[in-house]
């Protein structure tokens, strides 16, 4: 678990963090990647760290889901694991949104960091 203490400069930073978290639920790692690439200079360090952590988390889930494309074995595993991954992702997003709203630490389960 990677704990990030969100320190926001203004409401725009908080909005970027919340939008990144919510959009990551639907579009996997793409929103966080866009924030990391294009908004790095314009957002606070806390918002950047949240976006980076969600990029790493969502990219890892995406790479795991690529295994499901393997015929027979991957399909059998996907029947069990895919719904669990969706629920796990939704739970992490809800917990992160609550933490950002309270201004407390955001905990993201990051086992491997790509960036």
C-alpha positions in Angstrom: 0.0 0.0 0.0 1.3 3.4 -0.9 0.0 6.2 1.3 -0.1 9.7 -0.1 -0.9 12.7 1.9 -2.8 15.0 -0.4 -1.7 18.6 -0.2 -3.7 20.7 -2.6 -2.8 24.2 -3.7 -6.4 25.1 -4.5 -9.8 23.6 -5.5 -8.6 23.0 -9.0 -6.0 20.5 -7.7 -8.6 18.7 -5.7 -10.9 18.6 -8.8 -8.1 17.1 -10.9 -7.5 14.5 -8.3 -11.1 13.6 -8.0 -11.6 13.5 -11.8 -8.6 11.3 -12.2 -9.8 8.9 -9.6 -13.4 8.7 -11.0 -12.3 8.4 -14.6 -9.8 5.7 -13.8 -12.7 3.5 -12.7 -14.1 3.7 -16.3 -11.0 4.2 -18.5 -8.3 2.3 -16.6 -4.9 4.1 -16.7 -5.6 6.6 -19.5 -6.9 9.5 -17.3 -4.0 9.2 -14.9 -1.5 9.0 -17.7 -2.9 12.2 -19.3 -2.6 14.0 -15.9 0.9 12.8 -15.4 2.0 13.8 -18.9 0.2 17.0 -19.5 -0.5 18.5 -16.1 2.7 17.8 -14.2 3.8 21.4 -14.1 0.3 22.8 -13.3 -0.7 20.7 -10.3 0.6 20.3 -6.8 2.9 17.5 -5.8 0.1 15.7 -3.8 -2.2 15.6 -6.9 0.7 14.5 -9.1 1.5 11.6 -6.6 -2.2 10.6 -6.5 -2.3 10.5 -10.3 1.0 8.6 -10.5 -0.2 6.0 -7.9 -3.5 5.5 -9.8 -1.6 5.2 -13.1 0.6 2.4 -11.6 -2.4 0.7 -10.0 -4.7 0.8 -13.0 -1.9 -0.2 -15.4 -1.1 -3.2 -13.3 -4.8 -4.3 -13.3 -4.8 -3.8 -17.1 -1.7 -6.0 -17.6 -3.2 -8.7 -15.4 -6.4 -8.5 -17.5 -4.4 -9.2 -20.7 -3.8 -12.7 -19.3 -7.5 -13.3 -19.8 -7.1 -13.2 -23.6 -5.2 -16.5 -23.4 -7.5 -19.3 -24.8 -9.0 -21.8 -22.3 -6.8 -21.2 -19.3 -7.1 -17.4 -19.4 -10.9 -17.6 -20.0 -11.4 -19.9 -17.1 -9.4 -17.6 -14.8 -11.3 -14.6 -16.2 -14.7 -16.0 -15.2 -13.6 -15.9 -11.6 -11.0 -13.1 -11.5 -12.6 -10.4 -13.7 -15.6 -9.7 -11.5 -13.4 -9.7 -8.4 -11.0 -7.2 -10.1 -13.9 -4.9 -11.0 -15.2 -4.9 -7.4 -11.7 -4.4 -6.0 -11.1 -1.5 -8.4 -14.5 0.1 -7.4 -13.7 -0.3 -3.7 -10.3 1.3 -4.0 -11.8 4.2 -6.0 -14.5 4.8 -3.4 -12.0 4.7 -0.5 -9.7 7.1 -2.4 -12.5 9.5 -3.1 -13.5 9.5 0.6 -9.9 10.2 1.6 -9.6 13.1 -0.8 -12.9 14.6 0.4 -11.7 14.4 4.0 -8.2 15.6 3.2 -6.6 12.5 4.8 -4.1 10.0 3.4 -5.0 8.3 0.1 -4.0 4.7 0.2 -3.5 3.0 -3.2 -2.3 -0.7 -3.4 0.7 -0.3 -5.7 2.9 -3.4 -5.9 5.0 -2.3 -8.8 5.7 1.2 -10.0 6.0 1.8 -13.7 6.6 5.6 -13.4 
